[in-house]
Amino acid sequence: MGTSANSDPAVPPPIRLRVNGHACEVQAAPGTALLHVLRNDLELNGPKYGCGLGECGACTVLIDGVAARSCVIPVRAAQGRRVTTLEGLGTRQRPGPTQQAFIECQAAQCGYCLNGMIMTVEALLRRNPSPTEQELRSELHHNLCRCGTHVEIMQAALRAVELKAAEAASFAGPHGGQGGAAA
């Protein structure tokens, strides 16, 4: 194989993505599922291959802040948009509030569905920071958990609402000279 991919008309031009705040280029056919590019080319293992039909939610990512099933979205559809995976919400040392809620509530058995659950809750909290329990249930309705940890998942979703509210309050600035953070 030659080193100049652009000289070969059979090789598609690189696809430019913005994933977890970083610009990157991938060499993939435009119709390749975003999930495959994220996992295979960018080595991001948060999104999981579940059903391959966009039905189970294991592959959920955020595209411009909206939950999307990456197994059925062609990579070309992500060009020029902000893609966020589970890895983009926080780190092992400093998990984001939604991730922290799932950790605190031990909302996993096998953990395979967790990416989709966390990303779906995160998307809802970004557009509605104070959802009701029914709104959370409705949002998670199409995410499948085969192990049956739905009770813990709902506890984690409710806890995520609390942690996001506390985070927002801490960023609100000084209130009474204490920086707005609740103890």
PyMOL commands that set and color helices and strands:
alter all, ss='L'
color gray80, all
select helices_A, chain A and resi 5-7+34-41+75-78+86-88+97-104+114-127+133-140+150-171
alter helices_A, ss='H'
color red, helices_A
select strands_A, chain A and resi 15-19+22-26+60-63+66-69+82-84
alter strands_A, ss='S'
color yellow, strands_A
deselect
rebuild
show_as cartoon
